[in-house]
Amino acid sequence: MSFDINVVLKDMSDAIQGILKAQVGEIKEYGKEVLENEKASLQELAEARIKGDIDDAVFEQELAREMKVIEVELLTAKIMTKVAAQKATNAAIDILTKAVKAAIL
């Protein structure tokens, strides 16, 4: 069997794109979920400031706390992104390895 690097690279690219597309969708949904989980707290905080129940200093302090909560939750998305990159890399290298083995046989 012959080895055509252009075909192999296209197959590798297709694998990477397919995996990343699927993983990005999951990460996007996770981001929405994080915000949805914080919705009630953010709503309550906004309403308290609008009604004058809290002043700017308390509002800013609570915003900083909410920002940390969201940031910590989104660190999971960073890990998910790294996992997606690793899966895509593994798939691409697997395709190359199989193509080389097939050409040897």
C-alpha positions in Angstrom: 0.0 0.0 0.0 1.3 3.5 -0.8 1.6 6.3 1.7 0.2 9.7 0.6 0.9 12.4 3.2 -1.7 14.7 1.8 -4.5 12.1 2.3 -3.1 11.3 5.8 -3.0 14.9 6.8 -6.5 15.5 5.6 -7.7 12.5 7.6 -5.8 13.8 10.6 -7.3 17.3 10.2 -10.8 15.8 9.9 -10.3 13.8 13.1 -9.0 16.9 15.0 -11.9 19.1 13.7 -14.5 16.4 14.5 -13.3 15.9 18.1 -12.8 19.6 18.8 -16.2 20.5 17.4 -17.9 18.0 19.7 -15.8 19.1 22.7 -16.3 22.8 22.1 -20.1 22.2 22.2 -19.8 20.5 25.5 -17.6 23.3 26.9 -20.0 25.9 25.6 -22.9 24.2 27.3 -20.9 23.9 30.5 -20.3 27.7 30.4 -24.1 28.3 30.1 -24.7 25.9 33.0 -22.2 27.8 35.2 -24.0 31.1 34.5 -27.4 29.4 35.0 -26.3 28.1 38.4 -25.3 31.7 39.4 -28.4 33.3 38.0 -30.4 33.5 41.2 -27.4 35.0 43.1 -26.7 37.5 40.4 -30.4 38.4 40.2 -30.7 38.9 43.9 -27.5 41.0 44.0 -28.7 43.2 41.2 -32.1 43.7 42.7 -30.6 44.6 46.1 -28.5 47.3 44.5 -31.3 48.6 42.3 -33.7 48.8 45.3 -31.0 50.5 47.4 -30.8 47.7 50.0 -27.0 47.6 49.5 -24.6 50.4 48.6 -21.9 50.5 45.9 -19.3 49.2 48.3 -21.3 46.1 49.3 -22.3 45.6 45.7 -18.7 45.7 44.5 -17.6 43.3 47.3 -20.4 40.9 46.4 -19.6 41.2 42.7 -15.9 40.3 43.4 -17.1 37.2 45.3 -19.4 36.2 42.5 -16.6 36.7 40.0 -14.4 34.3 42.0 -17.1 31.7 42.1 -17.6 31.9 38.3 -13.9 31.9 37.7 -13.4 28.8 39.8 -16.2 27.0 38.0 -14.8 28.0 34.6 -11.4 26.5 35.5 -13.2 23.2 34.8 -13.7 24.4 31.2 -9.9 25.0 31.0 -9.4 21.4 31.9 -12.1 20.3 29.5 -10.3 22.2 26.8 -7.0 20.5 27.6 -8.7 17.1 27.5 -10.2 18.0 24.1 -6.8 19.0 22.7 -5.3 15.7 24.0 -8.1 13.6 22.4 -7.7 15.4 19.1 -3.9 14.9 19.2 -4.3 11.2 20.0 -6.7 10.7 17.2 -4.5 12.5 14.7 -1.4 10.5 15.7 -3.4 7.3 15.6 -4.4 8.0 12.0 -0.7 8.6 11.1 0.4 5.5 12.9 -2.2 3.3 11.1 -1.4 4.8 7.7 2.3 4.1 8.2 1.6 0.5 9.4 -0.7 -0.1 6.4 2.0 1.2 4.0 4.5 -1.2 5.5 2.3 -4.3 5.1 
